[in-house]
Amino acid sequence: MWNMNDVTRIDYQNDYTFHIVFDDGVAGNIDLSEHISRGAIFAPLKDKDFLKKATIEGGTISWPNGADIAPETLYEKVCR
């Protein structure tokens, strides 16, 4: 269950996968490929060089174009 945890670390792995660590120690690899087809904001993520520009902003993963993924979505994926 997500308890408003923040992402504290992201490490690009390969393809569309990042290793994501939360402030409570929960961690895992997440394939973000399903997100690249979810609207124009995510389209630039198809370019893996752009995808790798991910940073942590507001407690979650985000990109320079303003795209981000809700931390609770990421947490749920890690805990599956």
Backbone bond lengths (Angstrom), bond angles and torsions (degrees), N, CA, C in turn:
res aa  C-N    CA-C-N  psi(-1)  N-CA   C-N-CA  omega(-1)  CA-C   N-CA-C  phi
1 M - - - 1.451 - - 1.523 109.81 -
2 W 1.304 116.03 132.91 1.457 122.12 -179.20 1.515 110.09 -77.41
3 N 1.330 116.13 130.40 1.457 121.61 -178.53 1.519 111.35 -117.90
4 M 1.334 116.03 45.17 1.455 121.75 -177.70 1.527 111.47 59.49
5 N 1.320 115.66 39.80 1.454 121.22 179.80 1.520 110.59 -79.46
6 D 1.330 114.74 146.06 1.456 121.27 178.21 1.518 110.93 -99.12
7 V 1.315 114.79 148.25 1.458 121.03 170.84 1.524 106.74 -73.00
8 T 1.335 116.47 131.08 1.467 120.16 -179.91 1.520 112.88 -113.49
9 R 1.329 116.33 -15.67 1.464 119.20 -179.43 1.518 109.58 -154.68
10 I 1.326 115.70 140.07 1.464 121.71 173.51 1.516 107.70 -133.34
11 D 1.307 116.08 137.16 1.463 122.01 177.31 1.515 108.22 -135.23
12 Y 1.328 115.57 120.52 1.458 119.87 176.66 1.518 108.72 -64.52
13 Q 1.325 117.17 135.38 1.462 122.01 -179.98 1.533 110.63 -104.82
14 N 1.331 116.01 -68.17 1.463 122.70 179.33 1.528 108.38 -170.96
15 D 1.318 115.28 167.55 1.469 120.86 -178.64 1.529 110.29 44.40
16 Y 1.330 118.12 -114.91 1.465 121.97 179.62 1.533 110.85 -115.58
17 T 1.305 116.40 27.94 1.466 121.75 -174.10 1.528 111.85 -107.60
18 F 1.327 114.24 133.56 1.465 122.64 173.57 1.522 108.67 -121.40
19 H 1.321 115.87 147.07 1.460 121.44 167.93 1.524 105.00 -91.46
20 I 1.313 116.12 125.13 1.462 121.46 -175.28 1.524 109.09 -121.52
21 V 1.344 115.20 134.75 1.465 122.24 179.62 1.524 108.43 -120.37
22 F 1.330 115.60 133.78 1.454 122.09 177.76 1.517 110.85 -101.73
23 D 1.324 116.44 163.14 1.461 121.66 -176.10 1.522 114.20 -66.62
24 D 1.322 118.03 -11.51 1.470 120.38 176.51 1.530 111.85 -98.22
25 G 1.342 116.47 6.62 1.457 120.89 178.34 1.518 114.73 93.66
26 V 1.316 117.94 -12.92 1.463 120.64 176.71 1.525 107.89 -64.43
27 A 1.335 116.03 133.21 1.461 120.30 -176.67 1.519 109.98 -150.72
28 G 1.319 115.05 155.89 1.449 119.53 176.14 1.509 111.27 175.25
29 N 1.308 115.14 171.64 1.458 121.90 178.17 1.521 109.61 -88.77
30 I 1.328 115.28 137.60 1.459 121.33 -179.99 1.515 108.66 -128.70
31 D 1.327 115.38 126.65 1.456 122.26 174.84 1.524 107.51 -87.43
32 L 1.323 116.46 116.94 1.462 121.65 -176.95 1.522 113.17 -95.69
33 S 1.319 117.63 10.11 1.467 120.57 -174.83 1.529 112.62 -60.24
34 E 1.307 118.86 -31.07 1.463 120.08 -179.80 1.527 111.94 -67.66
35 H 1.312 117.82 -21.96 1.461 120.94 -177.77 1.523 113.01 -79.01
36 I 1.320 118.79 -22.83 1.463 120.25 -175.00 1.521 113.15 -69.01
37 S 1.309 117.49 -13.11 1.465 120.29 177.93 1.530 111.90 -105.08
38 R 1.307 117.47 13.39 1.470 121.91 -176.60 1.525 112.22 -100.35
39 G 1.284 117.08 56.55 1.453 120.43 174.95 1.514 113.48 102.01
40 A 1.317 114.18 165.76 1.460 121.40 -174.76 1.525 113.62 -61.84
41 I 1.323 117.76 -32.05 1.466 120.07 -178.18 1.529 112.06 -62.33
42 F 1.334 116.69 -30.14 1.460 120.56 -178.82 1.526 113.92 -92.20
43 A 1.332 117.86 -10.83 1.467 121.40 -177.68 1.535 113.26 -54.21
44 P 1.337 120.09 -40.57 1.463 119.29 179.83 1.537 113.73 -61.88
45 L 1.335 117.11 -19.80 1.459 120.12 -179.82 1.527 112.58 -69.40
46 K 1.328 117.66 -12.82 1.465 120.74 174.90 1.519 110.49 -61.79
47 D 1.329 116.10 -31.36 1.461 121.88 176.22 1.533 107.91 -79.67
48 K 1.304 116.48 111.26 1.466 120.09 -174.08 1.520 112.78 -63.45
49 D 1.331 117.94 -27.53 1.468 119.03 174.77 1.522 110.53 -64.60
50 F 1.329 116.46 -38.95 1.468 120.22 176.13 1.532 110.20 -70.53
51 L 1.307 116.50 -42.54 1.471 121.51 179.13 1.526 110.90 -54.18
52 K 1.314 116.41 -40.22 1.466 122.18 -178.15 1.524 112.74 -69.71
53 K 1.325 118.37 -9.92 1.463 121.64 178.93 1.520 112.19 -81.85
54 A 1.307 117.09 10.54 1.469 122.09 -179.41 1.525 110.70 -59.38
55 T 1.324 113.89 143.10 1.463 121.66 175.00 1.523 107.93 -134.15
56 I 1.309 115.70 175.70 1.461 120.67 173.57 1.523 107.50 -101.54
57 E 1.317 115.24 124.66 1.459 120.90 178.97 1.521 107.71 -143.86
58 G 1.298 116.56 129.36 1.461 120.28 179.50 1.517 113.26 63.96
59 G 1.323 117.04 27.31 1.459 121.13 177.65 1.508 115.34 81.72
60 T 1.338 117.03 13.91 1.457 119.49 179.46 1.521 110.74 -147.91
61 I 1.309 116.43 174.57 1.457 122.01 178.61 1.530 109.38 -78.30
62 S 1.333 115.75 135.96 1.461 119.44 179.99 1.522 109.81 -147.13
63 W 1.327 114.72 167.32 1.466 121.62 -177.80 1.517 109.57 -127.86
64 P 1.345 116.81 161.85 1.472 121.17 -175.50 1.527 115.00 -59.13
65 N 1.312 119.00 -21.82 1.468 121.13 -179.70 1.530 112.79 -86.10
66 G 1.325 117.83 2.89 1.459 121.56 179.51 1.517 114.52 97.49
67 A 1.315 117.40 -6.05 1.468 120.34 177.53 1.531 109.30 -68.17
68 D 1.310 115.78 141.67 1.463 121.35 172.15 1.522 108.36 -153.47
69 I 1.306 114.98 168.87 1.466 120.92 178.88 1.521 106.89 -125.88
70 A 1.300 116.59 130.14 1.466 121.28 -177.03 1.526 110.52 -54.50
71 P 1.330 116.78 135.15 1.456 119.30 -178.23 1.526 113.31 -60.37
72 E 1.323 117.45 -32.02 1.469 118.93 179.07 1.523 111.43 -67.76
73 T 1.323 116.90 -31.06 1.467 120.78 175.50 1.522 109.89 -66.52
74 L 1.319 116.02 -44.95 1.465 120.63 178.67 1.525 111.22 -63.14
75 Y 1.325 115.79 -43.75 1.459 120.93 -178.79 1.528 110.47 -60.61
76 E 1.314 115.35 -44.13 1.470 119.69 178.65 1.513 111.00 -60.21
77 K 1.331 117.52 -41.45 1.460 121.26 179.89 1.529 111.29 -65.40
78 V 1.318 117.19 -39.33 1.462 120.39 179.80 1.522 110.51 -66.15
79 C 1.305 116.55 -37.28 1.471 120.59 -175.09 1.527 113.93 -82.53
80 R 1.312 118.66 -3.62 1.479 120.50 179.39 1.487 110.81 -68.27
